[in-house]
Amino acid sequence: MFTALGHIIYQKRSSTSMISWMLFIIFVPYIAAPLYFLIGIRKRDNTYKKEMVQFPNIKEYEEYHIFETEHALANILKKNGIPPASRANCFKLITNDVEAYEIMMSAIENAQTSIEMATYVFEFDAMTLKMIDTLAKKARSGVTVRLMLDTVGSLGAYLRPGRFDILREAGGEVAFFLPIMKQPFQSYINLRNHRKIYLFDQKLLLSGGMNLSNEYMGPPDGSKRWNDMLYRLEGPAVQHFRSIFKNDWEYATGSKIEPNRAIQKHFEGENLVQVVPSGPDIPKDALYEALLNAVYSAKERIWIVTPYFVPDENIIQALVIAAHKGVDVKLITPKESDHLLTDLVRSPYMRELYENDIDVVLFEGEMLHAKAILIDSIGGMVGSLNLDNRSLFLNYEVVTFVYSPKFIEALETWMERLMDSSVRGIAQPGKMREAFENIMKVFAPMV
């Protein structure tokens, strides 16, 4: 118990998180102390260190990178060690499950040299079994195929590795990020790889919130799928995603893979794009700092779409202050998510926003799993990041900031469609529920 308490004191974490863990350990030490060392540590010590993500290709595409821009957000990210924004990118939002599937399968089938895919959730179903078959065919034809899955998010696949035999026998590689059975007390089970990176020939990227299962994307077979988002990117920014994938793959497998290849030299896209990873392999909390700055600096609007809303007090305060300044603040989130505990914990935060005249929009369709933020008329963020403590401070994540009028228009139109299928506001709870919610709020930093 005392070792855990001492470790908390020397960890860089918020006072709220420190108090939550210390109370938990003091009241139930025999459960809480082991749990803290298993899931409570934010950054790795040197014994199990994952190398920081390196971005070696900036000079290769130096003419496309904007080292000083009119966007304060891009400059803050760059000063925190994030690669500068790059111009001439082609960027497309995909918010339809069937279209996402067709674009994904087309990218796999048309790949000429390499397919490198990383996801948090991979479930065996009709869609993914067809995908494995197609990947195996590409591997047999000489295409390099690498598939990396998070062990916890894809636990069913991890426990049934034989179903990947067809791909492995064809020459494809399958890896699991931080396998929990191999080193159960050294894997830091809570530091999960939540990134979605689907790379083809190091030229085309698909990313966003969609994992690999029929729950997210698939053929038009009548399935009721989650509402989520994928995006398609071509241009110099793709190489930053490849650097992130390379770092994750080499850590997961212990094997080096070939450096990034500058296959294409000339780009003609219209979008200014900045790729922003976050997690234990990034030295600073650059993404968190950028989000806070975006909220504080907003003059017109901050529209947020997130499936899970358990932020820290700094974000809540920033949103309330923005609303008091007259900024149009909207939180678009599922009326009921797929996690009951998260729904209970989020309620006091959502109620606080609602009581401060912030538009709390509860989506009533199939589970809303997309993550996006629209900032004034400057740009927006899409990717894998949820607005909860786990995503903000623990998981390996990656998002893309896009500074483009066409992107802003597309993101705004999609958000408005969500709001058309939503209800506003949040009801007052009964006394018992309110008491329970307030107790749960104490432990929110651990959720």
N, C-alpha and C positions, 0 to 999 in steps of 0.2 A: 504493500500500500504506500509506504513512504517513498519507495523508489519511483512509483508512478507519479505521486504528488510532486516530487522534486523535478521529474522530467517535464511536467506540465509548466512549472515555473520558468524553466529555461527555454521553452518552445516559443517561437514567434506566433502568437495567435491572439484573437480578440479577448478582451476581459470577459465578455459574455460566455465565450466558449470555455475559457479557463474555469470560471465559476461553475458552469454546468458539469464539467468533468470532475472537478474537485468535490462538489456535492454528491455526485453519483458514487465516487470512490469512497467518501467518508461514510455514507449511509449503507452501501452494500459492497464493501471492499473485496470480498472473495469472488464476486462476479465482475465488478467494475474494473478492478486493477488489471486482470488478464485481458479483459475486453479492450481496455485502453491501448495496451501494447499491440493488440491484434488489429484494431480498426481506428485508433484515435490519433495516430501520428501523421502529421502533414507532410513533412519533408524527410527524405531518406538520410540516414547517416552514411558515412563513408564505406561501411562494411558492405552494404548492398546497393551502392550508388548506381543509378542510371546516368549515363553521361548526358550533359545538357545538349539540347538540340542545336546543331550548328547549321548555318545557312551559307555554304561556301560559294554559291553561284551568283551572288549579287553582281560581282564585277563582270561576269560573263554576259549579263544583260543590263549593263550599267546604263546604257542609253535609254532604257525603258523605265528605270526607277526614278521616282520623284523624291529627291532628298529633302526638299523644303516645299511644303504645299500651303495652300490657303486654309486647309482643314486642320484645325488645332488638334483634333482627335488623332489624325495620322501622325502628327509631329510628336505628340505625347507617347504614342506607341513606339515610334522609332527611338526616342530617347531612353526608353526602357529596354532596348536591345531587340525589339521586333524589327524585322526587315522593313524598309520603306515601302510605301505603296508603289505599285507598278501600273503603267498605262498600257493601252493597246490589248486589253483582255476582252475576250468574248464571254459573256455571262448570261445565263438563262435560268430563271426560276421554274421549277417543275412541281406543281401542287396536286397533280392527279396521279393516283396509284397505278393505273394501267399505263399511262404515258411514262411514268418513272421506270416501270418494268421493261417496257419496250425499248427505251433508251439504254437501260443497263444491259439487256441482252444483246442489243445491236453493237454496243461498245465492246462486249466480250467477243462476239463473233467476228468483228472487224479488226481486232487487235493483230498486229503484225509481228511484234517483237516481245512485248511484255505485258502481263496483267498482274497488278499488285493491289490486293484488296485487304482492308482492315475494317472490322466492325465489332461492336459491343455484343449485339445479340445475333446469333445464328441458330435457327431452329430447323430441324429436318421436316420438310413438308414437300408437297408436290412442286412448288416453285423452286425451292433450293435444290431439290434432287435433280431437277432439269438443269439448273445452273451448274451443279457439280459435273453432270454429264458433258455439258458444253465446255466447261473448263478443262476437263480431261481430254476432249478432242483437240482443243487448242494446244495443250501440253504435248500431245502425241505429234502434233504438226511442227513442233520445235519452238513454240512460244514459251517463254519463261512465265510460269504461273506461281504466284505466292499468295496464300490465303492466311491471314492472321486473325484470330478470334480471341476475345477476352474470356478468360476461364470462367469467371463468375457469371457474366452476362450470357455466355453460351455453355452453361454447365451441362445441359443435356447432350450437346455435341461432344463436349470434353469427355463425358462418361461413355460415349459410344464411338470411339475413334475409328472402328472398323468400317464405318460407313463412308470414310474418306479414302478407303483403299483404292477405289477405281481412279481417283485423282493422283494419289501417290504413285501407283503402279504406272501411270502414264507419264511420270516425271515431274508432276506438280509437287509443291511443298505446302504443308499445312503446319502452322505453329499456333501455340496458345500462349497468351501474354500472362506471365506470372502464374504458372500452374500451381494450384493450392495443395495438391497431394504430394508433389515432389519435395517441397520445403515448406510445410504448413506453418512453421513459426518464423519463417524468414520472408514470406511473400507479401507482407503488408496488404492483407486482403482488401482493405478499404481503398487503396490507391489503384483504382481500376482504369483501364484504357477505354474511355467512352468515345474516342474519336471514330468517325466514319470517313475512310479514305479509300476511294475506288479509282485507281490509276491505270491508264491504258497507253502503252507505248511512251510513257513519260511525256505525253502531249495533251491528253484529255483527262480531265478529272471530273468525277461525280462525288458529291459530298452533301452534307446536310444533317437531318435528323433521322433519316430512314435506315433502319437496320436490315439485315437479310433474312426475311421470312415473309410468308404470305400475309401476315398481319399488316405489313407495311406496303407491299407492292406485289403485283401479280397480274395474270391475264384476266380478261373480263369474264369471270366464272360465277359471278353473283356473290362473291365474298364481301362481307361487311368489314372493310379495313379501317385502320386508324387514319385520322387526318394528319398528314405529315408533309414534309417538304424535302425535295432533293434539288440540287442545283448543278448545272453543267458549266464547266470552266475550261477555256482554252486560252493560252497566252503565257507570258513570262511568270505569272504567279504560280503556275502549276509546279514549277521546280521547287518552290517552298514546301508544298505538300509532299513532294518526293523526298525532300530532306527529312521531314518529320517521319514519314513512313520508314525510311532507311534507319533512322535512329531507333525507332520502336522495334523494328524487325531484328536488328543486330542485338538489342538487349534481350529480346524474347528468345532468340535462338543461340546466341553466343557466336554466331557466324557472320563474317563480313560479307557484304554484297557489293556489287559493282557501283562505282560512283555515278552520280547523275550524269546523263548524257545530254549535251546541248544539240538535240536533233534538229530543232527549228531555230532559225536566226532572225526571221522577220515576222512581225505580227501587225495586224491591222484592226484589232478590236477597238471598241469605243469606251470600255469601262476602266476606271481607276479602281484598283483592287488592292487590299492589304490583308495578308494571311496572318492570323494571330493564334498561335498555340498557347495553352496554359496548362499548368500542372507542376508536379515535382521536378520535371526536367527543364523548367524555365526558371531562371534565377530570381526573378521578381514577379510580383502580382500585377503585371502590366495590364492584363485584360480587366481585372477588377478596378484598377485605378482609372482606366479609360472609360469604363461604364459610369463610374461615379462622376467623372468630369463631364461626360455627355449629359447626364441628368442635370447637374448644376449649371451647365452652360446653355441648356436648351432655352430657346426664346419662343418657339411656337408649339411644339408638341414632342411628347415621348410616348409612343405606342409600343407596348410590350406584349408579345405572345410567348407564353411559357406553359408547359404542362404541369410543372410543380413550382410553387411559389413559397419558399421558406428562406427569405433573404436575411442578411444581418441588419442590425439597427441603422448602420450608415446609409444603406440603400433606401430603407423606409424613410429616414429623415430627409434624404435628398429628394425623393419623390414628393413628399409633403411640401417641402419648401418650393419645389418647382410649381406645384399646383397653386400655392399661395401667391406666386409671382404672376399667375394668369396663364401658365403653360397648360396646354391640353394634354393631360396625363391619362392614358388608358391602360388598364391591365386586362388582357384577354386570356382566359384560362378555362379549362374544362369545368363544367358545373360539378361533375364528379370525375376524379381521375381513377387510374387503376390501382392507386395506393391509398387505402383508407387512413392509415396513420398519417401520411403526408397531408391529406385533406383536413384531418383534425388539427394538425399543427399549424397549417396555413391560415386557418380561419381568423385568429386574432389580428394577423398582419393585414389581411384583406379588409377586415372590418375597420381597422385604423385608417386605411386608405379611403374607404367609402365615407367615413365620418369627416374626412377632410376634403370632401367634394371631388374625389378622384373617381373616374368612371371605371367601375368594376364590372367587367363584361364576362358572363358565364356562358360558355359555348355548350349547346344542348345536343349536338350531333354525336357521331361516333368519337371515341377518345381522341382528343387533340394533343398530338405529341410533338408538333413543330415548335421551333424556337427562333424568334426573330425580334429585332428592335428597330423601330423607325425613328430617326432623329431629325427633327425639323424638316428642312428641305435639303439637308446636307448629304444624307446617305443612310445606310442601315446596316445591320448585322444579322447574319444568318449562320447557322452551324449546329454544333452538338451541345452547346451550353444551356443548361437549365438555370433558372434563377433560384437556386438553393445552395446551401452551404457546401454540399458534397461536390457539386459541379464547380462552384466558384473557388474552392480552396483545396480539394482533394483529388478529384479525377484528372486524368490526362484528357484534355479537350482541345478542339480546334474550331475556330470560327473564321468567317470572312467578312470584312467590312468592305462595302461597295459604295463608292462616291460617284453616282451617276443618275441623271434625271430619269432615264428610262427604267432603271432599277427601282428607283423611288416610286414611280408610278405603278409598276407591277406589284410591288410590295404593298402599297396602299390599297390597290384594288382587291388584292387577296384578303387583306385584313378586314376590309369593309364587307366582303362576302361572309367572313366568319361572324361579324357582328350582326348580320342579317338573320343568323340562325342562333341568336343568343338572347339571354335575358339580362337585365341590369340589376345591380345592387346585391346586397347580402343581408339575409334576415337576421334579426336579433335572436340570440340563442336563449334557451331556458337557463335557469340558474345553475342546474347541475352541469349542463354542457359547458357553460361559460367557465365554471370553476375548473372543470377538467381541461379545457382548452388552455387556460392560463397556467395550469401546472405543466402541461405539455410544452408550452412556450419556453419554459426554463430549460428544457432539454432539446430545444430546436437546433442548436448548433451541432448536435450529435446525429441528427437525422440525415 
